[in-house]
């Protein structure tokens, strides 16, 4: 096997891995989870009544708010 065949094999393998990851990301439960995770930054900006029903139903179990002592602000809620 010479260098050109090795490069071709590496390119084909890389393309196959990329397409496999792409298929995994857009298949079934992963797609829904990634869409829900993509909405997380916007959940705090919307009033409670305007949240998307699916995003509101899948809130993270932990708080995403940064405590005041971590930001260096004093006396602000």
Protein Blocks (a to p, Z undefined) as FASTA:
>chain_A
ZZklmmmmmmmmmmmmmmmmmmmmmgcjlmmmmmmmmmmmmmmmpcfklpcfklmmmccf
bdfbdcfklnopghiZZ
